[in-house]
Amino acid sequence: MTLLRTNPGNRGFSSGSGYALNHKETLIFARNSHTTSMIETDILLIGAGPCGLFTVFEAGLLKLHCHLIDALPQPGGQLTEIYPKKPIYDIPGYPEVLAGDLIEQLMKQAEPFKPGFTLGERAEKVEKSDDGMWLVTTTKGTVHKAPVVAIAGGLGCFEPRKPPIANLDEFEDKGIEYIVRDPNFYKGKRVIISGGGDSALDWSIFLANGIAEEVTLVHRSKSFRGHPDSVQKVIDMSASGKIKLLTESEVIGVSGNGVLNSVKVLHLPEGESEIQTDHWLPLFGLSPKLGPLADWGLSIDKNSIEVNTFDYSTNIPGIYAIGDINTYPGKLKLILCGFHEATLMVQSAFKRIYPDKNYVLKYTTVNGVQGF
Ligand SMILES: Cc1cc2nc3c(=O)[nH]c(=O)nc-3n(C[C@H](O)[C@H](O)[C@H](O)COP(=O)(O)OP(=O)(O)OC[C@H]3O[C@@H](n4cnc5c(N)ncnc54)[C@H](O)[C@@H]3O)c2cc1C
């Protein structure tokens, strides 16, 4: 097994499949060719939402390196996945900031500390190694090793809301996808999208603009939940023939031979039709689930992890929980509260990792920010 230390010294790209920041603050994506590699770091963060990202900065000030695992294909948690274009008004120092822009700024702030990322993989299993470290394995088998694990898992993993079609799993990732990970994957393909929210509307518009060969949007109702601008754009593109719009219709069956070939659509009130397609994207939204974290032996209260408010440690020594995922008397699920928790948590993590070292708090105005 290869050991990849993602600490200062060897801060190259460490992730299983994921992103790393380069000096120009752009995201570089790469796939892991070392399926048996182990990624080693100081603080292993489960969740790359705002609280996980801010931890990278606070840990970096203490010269601790972080690696983040996220089930989603991009960092940002709820802010990127649910409301990237909504303004937030309660982040100190920002009278108003778009959620997507806040994540961009957090990535920029974290950049000097060269975080590693394992994206598109869910943290599945935790165990103790012989040397007392934590080993966390993802759904794709990527193993991470760290003395401290900090769970910043928000509301849990986002699981797609699936339509009630019996043989759906036969074609998952063989023509049926619930998230658009890479729009170019649909280049020159026939695509059917289902849904009436922003995601369905936005991807229909995007893919119909020179990417997919053919885009059909199927929606149960005549009205849409998405942004009025996007609804109007879809109507205009339907009038000009760029999008085929089927309202009061619903996909009720899928078929193919190993890969998806066609979907059966129920039209109200006329009846059914079979439409040939290469892909069907049921974009009915994502719902969060605590998932495998519920089986890690952590003390859980109503889907949240109980922590103490001294350092946000859990009942398992060496595992902390910050942000929306934790609970304690008076807990508020707000970003700024998660930032506070991250700041206190890393102080405790430092003492755990370096029990013989004394850390003296210094202002960034005095010391500046010295990256790795
Ligand atoms: C519409 C909306 C508006 C909001 N407006 C505001 C606002 O104005 N102000 C405010 O302060 N807050 C607001 N919030 C709440 C705010 O978004 C949350 O408090 C914040 O996102 C919590 O950050 P987090 O880092 O704890 O978790 P999240 O942002 O939820 O990120 C957690 C990440 O962990 C990942 N994850 C979970 N489990 C695993 C696992 N096992 N393996 C791998 N990855 C995992 C998830 O995929 C996710 O990406 C709003 C929320 C919503 C939905």
PDBQT file of the ligand as one rigid body, heavy atoms in Angstrom, charges set to zero:
ROOT
HETATM    1  C1  LIG A 401     -32.027  27.366   1.619  1.00  0.00    +0.000 C 
HETATM    2  C2  LIG A 401     -31.106  27.533   2.806  1.00  0.00    +0.000 A 
HETATM    3  C3  LIG A 401     -30.769  28.800   3.225  1.00  0.00    +0.000 A 
HETATM    4  C4  LIG A 401     -29.903  28.965   4.313  1.00  0.00    +0.000 A 
HETATM    5  N1  LIG A 401     -29.565  30.235   4.711  1.00  0.00    +0.000 NA
HETATM    6  C5  LIG A 401     -28.690  30.418   5.721  1.00  0.00    +0.000 A 
HETATM    7  C6  LIG A 401     -28.317  31.724   6.149  1.00  0.00    +0.000 A 
HETATM    8  O1  LIG A 401     -28.806  32.723   5.630  1.00  0.00    +0.000 OA
HETATM    9  N2  LIG A 401     -27.403  31.838   7.159  1.00  0.00    +0.000 N 
HETATM   10  C7  LIG A 401     -26.845  30.746   7.783  1.00  0.00    +0.000 A 
HETATM   11  O2  LIG A 401     -26.010  30.903   8.661  1.00  0.00    +0.000 OA
HETATM   12  N3  LIG A 401     -27.217  29.488   7.408  1.00  0.00    +0.000 NA
HETATM   13  C8  LIG A 401     -28.121  29.297   6.412  1.00  0.00    +0.000 A 
HETATM   14  N4  LIG A 401     -28.490  28.029   6.059  1.00  0.00    +0.000 N 
HETATM   15  C9  LIG A 401     -27.921  26.901   6.817  1.00  0.00    +0.000 C 
HETATM   16  C10 LIG A 401     -26.486  26.619   6.356  1.00  0.00    +0.000 C 
HETATM   17  O3  LIG A 401     -26.490  26.287   4.992  1.00  0.00    +0.000 OA
HETATM   18  C11 LIG A 401     -25.888  25.487   7.181  1.00  0.00    +0.000 C 
HETATM   19  O4  LIG A 401     -25.833  25.919   8.526  1.00  0.00    +0.000 OA
HETATM   20  C12 LIG A 401     -24.477  25.154   6.691  1.00  0.00    +0.000 C 
HETATM   21  O5  LIG A 401     -24.510  24.673   5.368  1.00  0.00    +0.000 OA
HETATM   22  C13 LIG A 401     -23.848  24.111   7.593  1.00  0.00    +0.000 C 
HETATM   23  O6  LIG A 401     -22.563  23.874   7.110  1.00  0.00    +0.000 OA
HETATM   24  P1  LIG A 401     -21.827  22.468   7.362  1.00  0.00    +0.000 P 
HETATM   25  O7  LIG A 401     -20.453  22.649   6.823  1.00  0.00    +0.000 OA
HETATM   26  O8  LIG A 401     -21.997  22.089   8.785  1.00  0.00    +0.000 OA
HETATM   27  O9  LIG A 401     -22.654  21.390   6.529  1.00  0.00    +0.000 OA
HETATM   28  P2  LIG A 401     -23.153  21.269   5.010  1.00  0.00    +0.000 P 
HETATM   29  O10 LIG A 401     -23.159  22.572   4.307  1.00  0.00    +0.000 OA
HETATM   30  O11 LIG A 401     -24.428  20.526   5.088  1.00  0.00    +0.000 OA
HETATM   31  O12 LIG A 401     -22.048  20.334   4.356  1.00  0.00    +0.000 OA
HETATM   32  C14 LIG A 401     -21.891  19.031   4.816  1.00  0.00    +0.000 C 
HETATM   33  C15 LIG A 401     -21.234  18.183   3.757  1.00  0.00    +0.000 C 
HETATM   34  O13 LIG A 401     -20.912  16.899   4.339  1.00  0.00    +0.000 OA
HETATM   35  C16 LIG A 401     -21.073  15.904   3.345  1.00  0.00    +0.000 C 
HETATM   36  N5  LIG A 401     -21.238  14.608   4.007  1.00  0.00    +0.000 N 
HETATM   37  C17 LIG A 401     -22.131  14.241   4.951  1.00  0.00    +0.000 A 
HETATM   38  N6  LIG A 401     -21.928  12.974   5.350  1.00  0.00    +0.000 NA
HETATM   39  C18 LIG A 401     -20.865  12.518   4.604  1.00  0.00    +0.000 A 
HETATM   40  C19 LIG A 401     -20.181  11.276   4.528  1.00  0.00    +0.000 A 
HETATM   41  N7  LIG A 401     -20.516  10.203   5.281  1.00  0.00    +0.000 N 
HETATM   42  N8  LIG A 401     -19.159  11.171   3.638  1.00  0.00    +0.000 NA
HETATM   43  C20 LIG A 401     -18.801  12.210   2.853  1.00  0.00    +0.000 A 
HETATM   44  N9  LIG A 401     -19.426  13.407   2.888  1.00  0.00    +0.000 NA
HETATM   45  C21 LIG A 401     -20.438  13.549   3.750  1.00  0.00    +0.000 A 
HETATM   46  C22 LIG A 401     -22.299  16.345   2.559  1.00  0.00    +0.000 C 
HETATM   47  O14 LIG A 401     -22.271  15.806   1.251  1.00  0.00    +0.000 OA
HETATM   48  C23 LIG A 401     -22.130  17.884   2.554  1.00  0.00    +0.000 C 
HETATM   49  O15 LIG A 401     -21.504  18.349   1.384  1.00  0.00    +0.000 OA
HETATM   50  C24 LIG A 401     -29.367  27.835   4.990  1.00  0.00    +0.000 A 
HETATM   51  C25 LIG A 401     -29.711  26.549   4.555  1.00  0.00    +0.000 A 
HETATM   52  C26 LIG A 401     -30.582  26.383   3.476  1.00  0.00    +0.000 A 
HETATM   53  C27 LIG A 401     -30.933  24.998   3.030  1.00  0.00    +0.000 C 
ENDROOT
TORSDOF 0
